[in-house]
Amino acid sequence: MDPGQGLRLNDVFRAVRLVSDPRDDTASFERECLEALATIRLHDDARPAVHRRLGRLPAELRTGPGTFYETLAAYNDHPVHPTGRSRSGLSLADLSRYAPEFAPSFPLRWAAVPNATLAGTLPAWWPGPSDVGLGSEDAAGALFPVHPLAVRQVRSQRGVSLAPVPYLQVAPTLSMRTVAAAPLDHVKMPLPTSTLGLRNRRTIMPGTLPDGALVERILRQVLRQEPSLPVLLADEQTYGHADDPLLGYLVRRFPSETARAHIVPVAALLAEAPDQGHVIERWDVEALFGAYLSALFSWNVALFRYGIALEAHQQNVALVLDEGPLRLLIKDNDGALIDPSRLRERVPPSPGTDPRDLVDHRMTTSDPDALARVFVTITLHLCAAAPALGLAGRGLLPWRTGLRMIRERLDGALGPQDALLRARTLDAGMLPGKAMVTAGTLVDKARTGAADINKHYGPPGPNYLLDTTCC
């Protein structure tokens, strides 16, 4: 808390208890706050040594979709969630061994999983049973990667054979449950923890894998029709699951164009660099932020015309920075919201791209306001305004300049056909905000009525885009 306000964490706890409903889970919220505080202290102790180690990396190890910028980003707080550094159920020792802030590497565990559903083609480095110490009598089923922190839970699964020999040294990315496994390959696995709220489990619900793959195919359709959009997509068509949140994996392949580029997650732009200053200061701050905003809004406004709004926040959007114009790298599309009717008006139907085939029917809507709420809370609030506020707070770009740039780039992306989106953004008196703590921790879904806790909204707030006094 700000010492100038004379507030301490216990004062916050008392205030939350006073205003909360007796049925609210204030104890879990308090536990998350204390876990986040302990993690912050752990980070403060570890950061100097980690930064020294990262600072010694040669230039070629800072490019490509590796973990250099992911590690730096992990030291930043979430732009809005107050307990963003809490990982429920993991000890400080677990974090030191496996969390991205500590830039560790560790060997993966593996398990033979019977009756698995598989899609795509496995990479050449994927092990065989003998590589992980399984004989023919133990190797009935497909080999699944297992995060070391999930070994105990996976070992208890009926019919699953946990391999005795680890295989493949990996390093955690910002999401922690996703690891860098090869120069252009990441692997996502279930992790027995929660982040951004007790109900936000980091396991993998089986339906999210085919759903994410389907949305990626839809996005590729859009890019074929809109080839000028400055966007690259990660390939997320290879996965496996066994109808269990603890038994699944996703192989994420990055396009070859990323191999020698700086791949900077939006979450890393404001991170402290190991050499000096902040990551974004490697480039011209205002020019880079302007180019990023132009790409961000051109992509997301174009998608809105197709009836698509992506839940692509600061972790899932990265800047691809090389000798050419800035491009965005987009991954992890299983939280999109799509209007099937609007999409069919713009894209001819083709096999494997019908949003009506999504396992999670909460990902479809016929309500344009629902699409606009995702656009505002994710694209505008998290991906545009939050970095602008962060730049201002670090003295890198005045808020009035950042706000003017957001308005100008959004206005430039909106055309005559975008009247509804303009009305819900630039011209709106109020803007929606997500009630993340309420839906994620304090109040159960039966009382919030939220079909999806990640799309649960609280009271709207004043539209900062209308503030002309600072510009």
N, C-alpha and C positions, 0 to 999 in steps of 0.2 A: 504494500500500500504506500501511497505518497505520504512521507513523514510530515510534510507541510500541512496535511489535513488532520494530523493527529489520530489517524485511524489505524487499527491493527486488525489482523485476521479474525480474532475473536469478536471484534465489533461487527464485522461482516456477518459472521455466523449468527450473532444475536439478531441482526436486522433481518436476515433471511428467515429465521424462526418466527419472528414477529409477523411478517407479512405472508408467510406460507400457510397453506391449508394443513390441518393436522394430518392428513393422509399423505402429504408430500414426503419424499424420501430425503429429508435434509441431512440425515446421517451420512448417506452416500456422497452427497455433494461436499460435505465437510471433509470426508475421507479423500476425495479426489483433490481438494485444495491442498491438504497436507501432503499427499503424494507428489503433487506438482511442485510444492515448495521444496521438498526433499530432493527432487530431481534437479531443480534449479541450482541448489547448493552443490550437488554432485557435478553439474555442468561447469559451474564456476571454478571448481577445483581442477577439472580435467582439461578445460579449454586451452590453457597455455601450452601444455605438452602436445595436445592434438594439433594445434595450429603450427607448432614448430615442426612436427612431423609432416604435415601437409605442405608447409612452406618449402620443404626440401625436395618435394616431388618434381621431377623434370616436366617440362612443358607438355610433352606428348601424353603424360598420364593425367593431365587436367582436361583433356578433350575427349570426345566421344561420350556415349551414355553410361559413364562409369559412376563413381560415387563421390568424386571430389566436391562438386557443388552440393550434392545431396547432404553430405556431412556438415558442410557449413550452414545449410538451411536448417538443419535440425536444432541448432542453438537458438533459433528465433522462436518467439511465442507465436501461437495462432493469432491471426489478426483480430478475432472477436471472442473466441472461446476462452474463458478465464483459467481453465485447468488443462490447457492444450498439451502440457508436457507430462500429464499423468498417464500412466499405462497400468491400468488396474490389474492386480494379481501378480505383477512381476516385481521381484526384489531389486534393490539397488545393485546387487551383484549380477543379476540377470541383465540389467541394463548395461553394466560395464562390459559384459562379455558379448552382447549381441545387438545393442542399439547403435544407430548410425552416428550419434554424437561422438562416439569413441573410436570411430574408424577401425573397427575390428575386422578380422577375417576368421572364418571357422569352417570346418567341413560339414557338409550336409549329411543327414541320416536318410535312409531309404527304407521302404516297406513294399512288400508284394501284396497287392490288393486285389482280391477276387471280384468278379462280376462288376468290373469298372466300365464306365462309359468313356470312350476316348474319341478325340477329334484332332485332326491335323496330323502333321508329320513331325516326329521328334527330332531334335537336333543331333548332329553326329556325336556330340560329346556325352549323350545320355548313356548311363551305364547299363550293362547287362547283369544278370543275376550273379555270375561269378565275380564281377567287379566289386560287389558289395557283400560277398561271403555267403551267398545263398546257393545251396545245392539244388538239384532238380526236384527233390522231394519238398523243398520249402518255397519254391519259386512259382507256385500256382497263382497266377494273377499278374497284373501290370505293375511295373515298378513306379512308385510315387515318391517324390521327394518329401522329406519330413523335416520341419524345423526342429533343431535340438530342444527348443523349449516346449515342443508338442510331443516329445517322445513318450512321456508317461501316458498321455491320453490315447495316442495311437496304439501303443502296445496293448491296451486293454480292449481294443476293438475286436470283435469276434471274426475269426477267419483271416485276420491280417497277420502277416509274418514280418516282424521288424528285422531288418538286415543287421548283422553284427558289425559290419565293416563300414565306416563312413567313406564317402566318396565325393569329391569335388569341393575345392576350397572356394568359398563365396564371401561376398561383403554386402552388408545391409544398405539399402537405399533409404530415403526419407520415410517411407511407409513402414519400415522395419520388417514386415512380413514378406516384402519383395526384396530379392537379393540379386546382385549382379553376378552372373554365372559364367559369362563369356563376353568378349569385347562388344558384341551387338545383341546379347541375349540377357534378359532378366527372367527370374522365376518367382512367381507369387505362390505362397503356401499359407495354410491356416495358422493362426497364432492364437494361443489361448489367453487373450487379454482384451480389454476394451479401451478405446480412446475417444475423446470428445463426447463423453457420456457413457454411463454404465451399460446402456442398451446398445451402444455401437460396438458390437463384438467384431473382432478382427479374424474370425473364422471365415470360411467361404461357403455361402449358401449355394448348393449345386446349380440352381437355376441362373445365378448371376453369370456363369461362364458362357453358356450358349447365348444368353441375352447380350452380353458385352460383344460377343463375336458378331451377332446379328446387327447390332447398332453400328459396329465398325464397317460392315458391308454396306449399310445404308449411307454412311458418311463417304465411303469411296464412290458410291453412285453420285452423290452431290458434287464431289470434286471432279468427276468426269464431265459433269455438266458445267462446272464453274472452275475451269483449270487455272484461272488467274488468282484464285485465292491462295494466300501465302501459308499453306498448311501442309505438314507431313503427318501421317498417321502411323502409330505403332501397329504391328501385326499381332493380333490376339486371337488367332484362329486355332491354336494348338492348346488343348487342355484335357484334363481328366477329372472325373469325380466318381464317387461311389455312394451318392445319395446320403451323404453325411457331412455336416459342416466341418469336420476335422479331417476329412479324406478328400482332398482335391488339390489341383495345381493348375497354374496357367503359365505357359511359356510366352513371354513377350519379346518379339523380335523388332529391332529398330532398323529403319531404312539405312541403306549404305551411305546416304548423304550425311548422316550424323557422325560417321566414324572419326572424322578429324575436325569437326566443329566443336565449339564450346556449347554444351547443352546445359543451359542454366534454367532450372525451375523458377517460376515466378517467386516462389517462396524463398529463393536464394538471393534475389537481387539486392535485398537490404542487409544481407548477412555480413558480418565482419570478415574481411579477407585475411588470410594468414600472413600476407606480406605487409599491407597497410591499407587503411581506409575500408571501404565496403566493396562488395563484388561488383556492383554496377559502375563503380568509378574506374574500372578497367577501360570503360568506353566513355564517350561523351554522354553525360547523364541525361540532359534534356533531349538530345537527338535520339538516344536509344529509347527513352520512355515514350517519346512521340511516335517513333516507328512501331514500338510494341502496341500502343493504343490503337493505331491505325489497323494493324493486323488483327488485333483482338476483336475490334468492333466490326470490321469488314466480314470476318468469319462468322461471328455469332449473329449478326443481323441477317446475313445470307441464310444461315440455318433457320432462323425464325420464319423466313418466307416459305421455307419448306415444311414448317410445322414442327421444328426440332429446337429444343432447348437443352443444352448439355450441363450436367452437374460437374463441370470441369473447373475445379478450383485451383488454388496456387500450387498444389502438389502435382496435379495432373496436366498442367500446361507448362511447357518449357520454351525458352527462346533458343532458336538454332542460330548461332552467330559464327559466321565464317567470312569469306571474302565477298560473298554476294549479299543481296538484300535479306533483311531479317525474315525468318519464317517461324511459325509456331509448330511445336511438336505436341500432338494430342494423344493421350492414352487413357485407358480405364473408363470405358463408356457405359458401364452397367447401371448408371444412375440417370440416364437421359430421360426426357419426357417428350413424347412424340404424338402428334395428331395424325392418325393414319389417313384421314380424308384429305387433309391439306397436302400431305406427302404424295398421295396418289395423283393429285392434280398437277404436280410438278415433275414427278418421276414415274415413268412407265413401270408397272410391276414386273418383277423378275424373280426367279426362284431364289429363296433364301434371304429375301430382303423385305418381307412383309411384316410390319410391326405388330400385326394381329397375331403373329406366331410367338410373340414374347411370352416367356414363362411367367414373368411378373407383370400382371395386367395393370399394376399401378403405374407402369411406365408409359401408358397411353392415356390420352385425354382428348376431348373435343372442345375444351374450354381454352380460348386464347388467353384469358387472364391467368390461368395456371401456368402457361408457357411464359408469360411476361413476368410472373413472380420469380421463376427460376432465373430468367435473364437478369432481373434486377439484383437478386440476392447473390448470385454467383458471379456473373460477368461484370456487372457494374460495381457492386459493393466490394466483393472479395478480390477480384482481379484487376480492377481499375482504381477505385477510390482508396482502398486500403494501402496499396503501394504508394499512391500519391501522398497520403497522410504520413506514411513512414519516411518518405523522402524529405518531407517538410520537417518532421521531428528530428531528423539527423542533419538538418541544415544543408541538404544536397539540392533541394529545389523548393522554392516558396510554394506554400499551399495555393495561393492565388494563381500561380503559374500552372501548377498541376491541375487544378480544377478547371481553368480555362482550356487547357489541352483536352481534358476529358470531354467537356461540352463540345468543343470544335470537332474532335475526331468522331464522336457519336453523331453529331449533326451531319457530318460529311458522309457517314455510312448510311444514314437513313434517307430513303428516297420517297417519292410521292406515294408508293404502295405501302409504306410503313406507318400509316397514320396511327394505328393502334399502339404500336411500340413507342412512337414519339409521345403519344398521350400518356403512356404509363412511365415514361422516363423524363425527358426534357421538360415536358409541360405539366407534369403531375404535381399537385400540391403536397402529397404525401407519398412516401415510398415504403414498401413492405420490408420487414426484417424477419430473419429466422429466429425462432425461440429455441435455441439449441440446448440450453441448460434445462429448460422446462421439459422438452420432449425426450432429451437424452438421458436425464438423470432424475429430475424431481417428480415428474408426474407420469404415471403409466398410461399406455395407449388407450385403455378403456375409458379413462377420464379425459384425455386430450381429444380423443376422436381422430387422432392422426393415423391415416392409412400408412404413411411413411414418415418416420420421425425426422428424416433429413429434409422433408418438405413441409415442416410444420411452422406456421408463421404466427408471430405475436402481433401486438399493436403496431400500426405503421408509425413512421417518424417523419419529420419535416424533410422536404426534398432539398438536399444541399446543393443540387445543380442549379437551383434558383437563386442562390446567394451571389448577388452581383456586387455586394459591398466590398468584397476583398479583392476584386479584380479590376 
